[in-house]
Amino acid sequence: MNVLFVSSPGLGHLFPLIPLAWAFRANGHDVVIAIAEHAERAAGSGLEVVDVAPHFSSVEAFEQVAKDDPDFLATVATRPAVALAEWGVQIAAVNRPLIDGLIALTDDFGPDLVVYEQGATAGLFASARAGVPAVQRNHGAFATAGMHDAVAGFLGDFFDRYDLPRPLPKPDVIIESFPPSMILDRSPEGWFMRWVPYGGGEVHGDRWPTAPNRDRPRVAVSMGTIELQAFGLGAVESIVAAAARVDADFVLALGDLDIGPLRPLPPNVHAVGWTPLHRLLRQCAAVVHHGSGGMIMTAIEACTPQLLAPDSRDMFQHSGRAAVRELGIGLVGSADEVSPELLTELIKDDRLVQRMTVVRDEMHSLPSPAETARRIIAEL
């Protein structure tokens, strides 16, 4: 069986697909990942990858939307992304450059199944082209609702170019990202699956990394990839300024981003570049992050107290905030609200770990990616 995995160009979109892709591969199926902008990082998973849009830039796509549709920028883009259909023009701008290359890959590879993440409407174009079932992996608490129809409305030329059926087919299966207790304001859209974190491969030198001295807490800071490219380092600057006045060590895990503008860093703050976040979080007393669904779940899996503190301009990191706040499994704010007092509360509030343990146990009770892959094969 040939299984095509499709991700929009963001590591936070790709990485949650990898454990399920591994599950299919380990079951003996051929797996190919289609992505753009981060093909090398995708290949680090050990799976085969096709860069369907060489030279693509997410930031350039966002900038083009701002130029072409100033009304969208002045209205929808100023409020939290809850109804994804409202963001159709921007999601379409990210998907558009992928589709020609993805259709070519679909024709060449001949998938029997397409698995895609919620933001990759292009995956439904591939499914329609091949006439095969589609499985969608959700992000956080986002509801799909009419999102794909809204996105497809900006991509109408591809229906004619490739003689695709209208409207786009619906996914045959949707797999939620959050466990049941974290889906608060809507009904589940499909199946639940255990969160197995993936953060890329890493050579850990000649020693297995161990937890630091408990007398000196360590706090991780991770603010996404696309987010920092789009909004710059302002959010990190606010967090670093507060961290300098806290009796703890802070680790900036900002990937390959140039952090020159942040230097010199305070003595208790250092950068590690690229590192698997699930491993880092297991060695930390707390984590400050941008609030994505993937980071929320990775913190829960590690049982590491979390502070959701995105850039105040980032309207896409709101889907998980209500669940984190209501279940008491983290603190919620924005980067410009981070203070030494808030960071100290994050480190010292033992109730956060107690509540996170309950949700982690719930998550561990869900079917694994391997079990889910077998169910997909059996039912589709």
C-alpha positions as CSV (number, residue, x, y, z in Angstrom):
1,M,0.0,0.0,0.0
2,N,1.3,3.5,-0.9
3,V,0.6,6.2,1.7
4,L,1.1,9.8,0.9
5,F,1.5,12.2,3.8
6,V,1.0,15.9,3.1
7,S,2.0,18.8,5.3
8,S,1.8,22.6,4.8
9,P,5.2,24.2,5.2
10,G,5.7,24.4,9.0
11,L,7.4,22.0,11.3
12,G,4.6,22.3,13.8
13,H,2.3,21.0,11.1
14,L,4.7,18.2,9.9
15,F,6.0,16.7,13.1
16,P,2.6,15.5,14.5
17,L,2.3,13.4,11.3
18,I,5.6,11.6,11.7
19,P,4.6,9.0,14.4
20,L,1.6,7.9,12.2
21,A,3.9,7.8,9.1
22,W,6.3,5.6,11.0
23,A,3.5,3.3,12.0
24,F,2.5,2.8,8.4
25,R,6.1,2.3,7.3
26,A,6.7,-0.2,10.1
27,N,3.6,-2.1,9.0
28,G,5.3,-2.6,5.6
29,H,3.7,0.2,3.6
30,D,5.5,2.6,1.3
31,V,5.4,6.1,2.7
32,V,6.3,9.5,1.1
33,I,6.0,12.9,2.7
34,A,5.1,15.9,0.6
35,I,6.2,19.3,2.0
36,A,7.9,22.5,1.1
37,E,10.4,24.8,2.9
38,H,11.4,22.2,5.4
39,A,12.2,19.1,3.3
40,E,15.6,18.5,4.9
41,R,14.1,18.5,8.4
42,A,11.4,16.2,7.2
43,A,14.0,13.8,5.8
44,G,15.5,13.7,9.3
45,S,12.6,11.4,10.2
46,G,14.1,8.6,8.1
47,L,11.2,8.7,5.7
48,E,11.3,9.6,2.0
49,V,10.4,13.2,1.2
50,V,9.5,15.2,-1.9
51,D,9.9,19.0,-1.9
52,V,6.8,19.9,-3.9
53,A,7.5,23.6,-4.0
54,P,11.2,24.4,-4.1
55,H,12.1,28.0,-3.0
56,F,8.7,28.4,-1.2
57,S,8.7,30.9,1.7
58,S,5.8,31.0,4.2
59,V,6.7,34.6,5.2
60,E,6.6,35.7,1.5
61,A,3.2,34.1,1.2
62,F,1.9,35.9,4.2
63,E,3.4,39.2,3.0
64,Q,1.6,38.7,-0.4
65,V,-1.7,38.2,1.3
66,A,-1.2,41.4,3.3
67,K,-0.4,43.2,0.0
68,D,-3.3,41.7,-2.0
69,D,-6.0,41.8,0.7
70,P,-5.5,44.7,3.1
71,D,-9.1,44.2,4.3
72,F,-8.3,40.7,5.5
73,L,-5.3,42.1,7.3
74,A,-7.3,44.9,9.0
75,T,-10.2,42.7,10.1
76,V,-9.9,38.9,10.3
77,A,-6.2,38.9,11.0
78,T,-6.7,41.1,14.1
79,R,-8.8,38.7,16.0
80,P,-8.1,35.1,17.3
81,A,-8.4,32.4,14.7
82,V,-11.4,30.4,15.9
83,A,-13.5,29.9,12.7
84,L,-10.8,28.7,10.3
85,A,-13.0,29.4,7.3
86,E,-12.5,33.1,7.9
87,W,-8.8,32.6,7.2
88,G,-9.4,30.9,3.9
89,V,-7.5,33.4,1.9
90,Q,-4.3,33.0,3.9
91,I,-4.5,29.2,4.2
92,A,-5.1,29.1,0.4
93,A,-2.0,31.3,-0.1
94,V,0.1,28.7,1.7
95,N,-1.5,25.8,-0.1
96,R,-1.5,27.2,-3.6
97,P,2.3,26.8,-4.3
98,L,2.1,23.1,-3.3
99,I,-0.6,21.9,-5.5
100,D,1.1,21.5,-8.9
101,G,4.0,19.6,-7.4
102,L,1.7,17.6,-5.2
103,I,-0.5,16.6,-8.2
104,A,2.6,15.5,-10.1
105,L,3.8,13.5,-7.1
106,T,0.4,11.9,-6.8
107,D,0.4,10.8,-10.4
108,D,4.0,9.4,-10.1
109,F,3.6,7.7,-6.7
110,G,0.0,6.5,-7.0
111,P,-1.1,6.6,-3.4
112,D,-3.7,4.2,-2.0
113,L,-4.3,6.6,0.9
114,V,-3.6,10.3,1.6
115,V,-2.9,11.4,5.2
116,Y,-2.7,15.2,5.7
117,E,-2.7,17.7,8.5
118,Q,-5.6,20.1,9.0
119,G,-3.9,23.1,7.4
120,A,-3.0,21.2,4.2
121,T,-6.1,21.5,2.1
122,A,-3.8,20.5,-0.7
123,G,-4.0,16.9,0.7
124,L,-7.7,16.8,-0.4
125,F,-6.7,17.8,-3.9
126,A,-4.3,14.9,-3.9
127,S,-7.0,12.5,-2.6
128,A,-9.4,13.8,-5.3
129,R,-6.8,13.4,-8.0
130,A,-6.0,9.8,-7.0
131,G,-9.6,8.9,-6.1
132,V,-8.5,7.4,-2.8
133,P,-9.5,7.9,0.9
134,A,-8.2,10.8,2.9
135,V,-7.3,11.0,6.6
136,Q,-6.9,14.3,8.4
137,R,-4.8,15.0,11.5
138,N,-6.2,17.9,13.5
139,H,-4.3,20.6,15.2
140,G,-5.1,21.5,18.8
141,A,-8.8,22.2,19.4
142,F,-9.4,23.8,15.9
143,A,-12.7,22.7,14.3
144,T,-12.5,22.1,10.6
145,A,-16.2,22.9,9.8
146,G,-16.2,24.7,6.4
147,M,-12.5,25.5,6.3
148,H,-11.6,23.4,3.3
149,D,-14.5,24.6,1.2
150,A,-13.5,28.2,2.0
151,V,-9.9,27.5,1.1
152,A,-10.9,25.7,-2.1
153,G,-12.9,28.8,-3.1
154,F,-9.6,30.6,-3.6
155,L,-8.1,27.7,-5.6
156,G,-10.8,27.2,-8.2
157,D,-8.4,27.2,-11.1
158,F,-6.9,23.8,-10.0
159,F,-10.3,22.1,-10.4
160,D,-10.4,23.0,-14.1
161,R,-6.6,22.4,-14.7
162,Y,-6.7,18.9,-13.3
163,D,-10.4,18.0,-13.9
164,L,-11.1,17.5,-10.2
165,P,-14.6,16.9,-8.8
166,R,-16.4,19.8,-7.1
167,P,-16.7,20.2,-4.2
168,L,-13.6,18.7,-2.7
169,P,-14.3,15.4,-1.0
170,K,-14.6,15.3,2.8
171,P,-11.9,13.4,4.7
172,D,-13.0,9.8,5.4
173,V,-11.5,10.0,8.9
174,I,-10.4,12.8,11.1
175,I,-8.0,12.2,14.0
176,E,-8.1,14.6,16.9
177,S,-4.9,16.1,18.4
178,F,-6.2,16.8,21.9
179,P,-7.7,14.1,24.2
180,P,-11.4,14.2,24.9
181,S,-11.2,16.3,28.1
182,M,-9.5,19.1,26.2
183,I,-12.2,19.4,23.5
184,L,-14.5,21.9,25.3
185,D,-16.6,23.9,22.9
186,R,-17.4,21.5,20.1
187,S,-18.1,17.8,19.4
188,P,-15.2,15.6,18.5
189,E,-14.7,15.5,14.7
190,G,-13.4,11.9,14.6
191,W,-11.1,9.5,16.3
192,F,-8.7,10.1,19.2
193,M,-5.1,9.0,19.2
194,R,-2.3,9.0,21.8
195,W,0.1,11.9,21.4
196,V,3.6,10.5,20.7
197,P,6.0,13.4,20.5
198,Y,8.5,13.8,17.7
199,G,11.0,16.6,17.5
200,G,13.6,15.4,15.0
201,G,16.7,13.3,15.4
202,E,19.7,14.4,17.5
203,V,23.2,13.2,18.4
204,H,23.5,13.7,22.1
205,G,27.3,13.7,22.2
206,D,28.8,10.9,24.2
207,R,26.5,10.9,27.2
208,W,22.7,10.5,27.6
209,P,21.3,13.9,28.7
210,T,20.1,13.9,32.3
211,A,18.0,16.2,34.4
212,P,19.8,19.2,35.9
213,N,20.4,20.0,39.5
214,R,17.0,20.3,41.1
215,D,18.3,23.1,43.3
216,R,18.5,25.2,40.2
217,P,15.4,24.9,38.0
218,R,15.8,24.8,34.2
219,V,13.1,26.5,32.0
220,A,12.8,25.9,28.3
221,V,11.7,28.6,25.9
222,S,10.4,27.6,22.5
223,M,8.4,30.0,20.3
224,G,7.7,28.1,17.0
225,T,9.4,28.4,13.6
226,I,6.9,30.2,11.3
227,E,5.9,32.5,14.2
228,L,9.4,33.8,14.8
229,Q,10.0,34.2,11.0
230,A,6.8,36.1,10.7
231,F,6.9,38.3,13.8
232,G,10.6,38.5,14.7
233,L,12.2,38.2,18.1
234,G,10.2,40.8,20.0
235,A,8.3,38.1,22.0
236,V,11.6,36.4,22.9
237,E,13.1,39.7,24.0
238,S,10.3,40.2,26.5
239,I,10.7,36.7,27.9
240,V,14.5,37.0,28.2
241,A,14.2,40.4,30.0
242,A,11.9,38.8,32.6
243,A,14.1,35.6,32.8
244,A,17.1,37.7,33.7
245,R,15.5,38.5,37.1
246,V,14.5,34.9,38.0
247,D,16.6,32.4,40.0
248,A,16.6,29.8,37.3
249,D,18.4,28.8,34.2
250,F,16.6,29.4,30.9
251,V,17.3,27.4,27.7
252,L,16.3,29.1,24.4
253,A,15.3,26.4,21.9
254,L,14.8,28.5,18.8
255,G,16.0,26.2,16.1
256,D,18.2,27.6,13.4
257,L,17.1,31.1,13.9
258,D,19.7,33.8,14.1
259,I,19.5,35.1,17.7
260,G,22.2,37.7,17.2
261,P,19.8,40.6,18.1
262,L,19.3,39.0,21.5
263,R,22.9,39.0,22.4
264,P,24.5,39.5,24.9
265,L,22.2,37.1,26.8
266,P,21.9,37.3,30.6
267,P,24.2,34.9,32.5
268,N,21.3,32.6,33.3
269,V,20.0,32.3,29.7
270,H,21.7,30.3,26.9
271,A,20.7,29.0,23.5
272,V,20.9,25.4,22.3
273,G,19.9,25.9,18.7
274,W,18.1,22.8,17.3
275,T,17.1,20.1,19.8
276,P,14.2,17.6,20.1
277,L,11.8,19.5,22.4
278,H,10.2,16.4,24.0
279,R,13.7,15.4,25.3
280,L,14.5,18.9,26.5
281,L,11.1,19.3,28.3
282,R,11.7,16.1,30.3
283,Q,14.8,17.7,31.7
284,C,13.1,21.0,32.6
285,A,11.0,22.3,35.5
286,A,8.9,24.4,33.2
287,V,8.5,25.6,29.6
288,V,7.4,28.9,28.1
289,H,6.1,28.6,24.6
290,H,3.9,30.1,21.8
291,G,0.8,28.1,22.6
292,S,0.6,25.7,19.6
293,G,-1.4,22.5,20.0
294,G,1.7,20.5,19.5
295,M,3.7,22.3,22.2
296,I,0.8,22.0,24.6
297,M,0.6,18.3,24.1
298,T,4.4,17.8,24.2
299,A,4.4,19.6,27.6
300,I,1.6,17.4,28.9
301,E,3.4,14.3,27.7
302,A,6.5,15.4,29.6
303,C,4.4,16.6,32.6
304,T,6.3,19.9,32.4
305,P,4.4,23.0,33.7
306,Q,3.7,25.4,30.8
307,L,3.2,29.1,30.2
308,L,1.4,29.9,26.9
309,A,2.9,33.3,25.9
310,P,2.7,33.9,22.2
311,D,3.5,37.2,20.4
312,S,0.4,39.4,21.0
313,R,0.1,39.7,17.2
314,D,-0.1,35.9,16.7
315,M,-3.8,35.2,16.2
316,F,-3.4,31.5,15.4
317,Q,-2.3,30.3,18.9
318,H,-5.7,30.5,20.7
319,S,-7.2,27.1,20.0
320,G,-5.8,25.5,23.1
321,R,-5.8,28.4,25.5
322,A,-9.3,27.7,26.9
323,A,-8.6,24.1,27.7
324,V,-5.3,24.9,29.4
325,R,-6.9,27.6,31.4
326,E,-10.1,25.6,32.3
327,L,-8.3,22.4,33.2
328,G,-5.6,24.3,35.1
329,I,-2.8,22.5,33.2
330,G,-0.8,25.7,32.6
331,L,-0.7,29.5,32.8
332,V,-1.9,31.6,29.9
333,G,-0.9,35.1,28.8
334,S,1.1,36.8,26.0
335,A,4.8,37.4,25.7
336,D,4.5,41.1,26.7
337,E,2.8,40.0,29.9
338,V,5.6,37.8,31.1
339,S,7.2,39.0,34.3
340,P,9.6,37.6,36.9
341,E,6.7,37.0,39.2
342,L,4.8,35.0,36.5
343,L,7.8,32.9,35.7
344,T,8.4,32.2,39.4
345,E,4.8,31.1,39.8
346,L,5.2,28.8,36.8
347,I,8.2,27.1,38.4
348,K,6.8,26.8,41.9
349,D,3.1,25.9,41.5
350,D,3.1,22.1,42.1
351,R,-0.6,22.0,41.3
352,L,0.2,22.3,37.6
353,V,2.0,19.0,37.6
354,Q,-0.8,17.3,39.5
355,R,-3.4,18.4,37.0
356,M,-1.2,17.7,34.0
357,T,-0.7,14.1,35.3
358,V,-4.4,13.5,35.1
359,V,-4.6,14.6,31.4
360,R,-1.4,12.8,30.6
361,D,-2.9,9.6,31.9
362,E,-6.0,10.1,29.8
363,M,-3.8,10.7,26.8
364,H,-1.7,7.6,27.5
365,S,-4.9,5.5,27.5
366,L,-5.7,6.4,23.9
367,P,-4.8,4.2,20.9
368,S,-1.2,4.5,19.8
369,P,-0.3,5.6,16.3
370,A,0.5,1.9,15.5
371,E,-3.0,0.9,16.6
372,T,-4.5,3.8,14.7
373,A,-2.7,2.9,11.5
374,R,-4.0,-0.7,11.7
375,R,-7.6,0.6,12.3
376,I,-7.3,2.9,9.3
377,I,-6.2,0.0,7.1
378,A,-9.0,-2.2,8.4
379,E,-11.8,0.3,8.0
380,L,-10.8,2.1,4.8
